[in-house]
Amino acid sequence: MSYSASRTHSSASVTGLLHLLVQTTKHLHMFITSIIASAHTANQTLFLRAIRLSHSASTQLRCRMQSVFCNQTHS
């Protein structure tokens, strides 16, 4: 395999991995969102606050990963 073919294969692998990571964080985000929606009737407990913090973190991670993925595919 030539250097350029190897590099193209490596780039495709990285792109595939980034895509998988974006999908995983998207599913995690939806899961946490559903937990928050079902917990709205509950009292504001420490657990609920922790879930909201996780939701915020997953949102930030998802946005960053989508940004990286878009930059990776458009370059």
C-alpha positions as CSV (number, residue, x, y, z in Angstrom):
1,M,0.0,0.0,0.0
2,S,1.4,3.4,-1.0
3,Y,1.8,6.2,1.5
4,S,-1.1,8.2,0.0
5,A,-3.4,5.1,0.0
6,S,-2.3,4.4,3.6
7,R,-3.0,7.9,4.6
8,T,-6.4,7.9,2.9
9,H,-7.3,4.7,4.7
10,S,-6.2,6.1,8.0
11,S,-8.2,9.3,7.4
12,A,-11.3,7.2,6.6
13,S,-10.8,5.3,9.8
14,V,-10.6,8.4,11.8
15,T,-13.6,9.9,10.1
16,G,-15.6,6.6,10.8
17,L,-14.5,6.7,14.4
18,L,-15.6,10.3,14.8
19,H,-18.9,9.6,13.2
20,L,-19.5,6.7,15.6
21,L,-18.5,8.9,18.6
22,V,-21.0,11.6,17.4
23,Q,-23.8,9.0,17.1
24,T,-23.0,7.6,20.6
25,T,-23.0,11.1,22.2
26,K,-26.2,11.9,20.4
27,H,-27.9,8.7,21.8
28,L,-26.5,9.5,25.3
29,H,-27.9,13.0,25.0
30,M,-31.3,11.7,24.0
31,F,-31.3,9.2,26.9
32,I,-30.4,11.9,29.4
33,T,-33.1,14.2,28.0
34,S,-35.7,11.5,28.4
35,I,-34.6,11.0,32.1
36,I,-35.0,14.7,32.7
37,A,-38.4,14.8,31.1
38,S,-39.6,11.9,33.2
39,A,-38.2,13.4,36.3
40,H,-39.9,16.8,36.0
41,T,-42.6,15.7,38.4
42,A,-40.1,14.6,41.0
43,N,-38.6,17.0,43.6
44,Q,-35.4,18.9,43.0
45,T,-33.1,16.3,44.5
46,L,-29.3,16.0,44.3
47,F,-29.8,13.2,41.8
48,L,-31.9,15.4,39.5
49,R,-29.3,18.2,39.6
50,A,-26.6,15.6,38.8
51,I,-28.6,14.4,35.8
52,R,-29.0,18.0,34.5
53,L,-25.2,18.6,34.9
54,S,-24.7,15.4,32.8
55,H,-27.1,16.7,30.2
56,S,-25.2,19.9,29.9
57,A,-21.9,18.1,29.6
58,S,-23.3,15.7,27.0
59,T,-24.7,18.7,25.0
60,Q,-21.3,20.4,25.0
61,L,-19.5,17.2,24.1
62,R,-22.0,16.5,21.2
63,C,-21.5,20.0,19.8
64,R,-17.8,19.7,20.0
65,M,-17.7,16.3,18.3
66,Q,-20.1,17.5,15.6
67,S,-17.8,20.5,15.0
68,V,-14.7,18.2,14.8
69,F,-16.5,15.8,12.5
70,C,-17.7,18.5,10.2
71,N,-14.2,20.0,10.0
72,Q,-12.8,16.5,9.4
73,T,-15.1,15.8,6.5
74,H,-14.9,19.2,4.8
75,S,-11.1,19.5,4.8
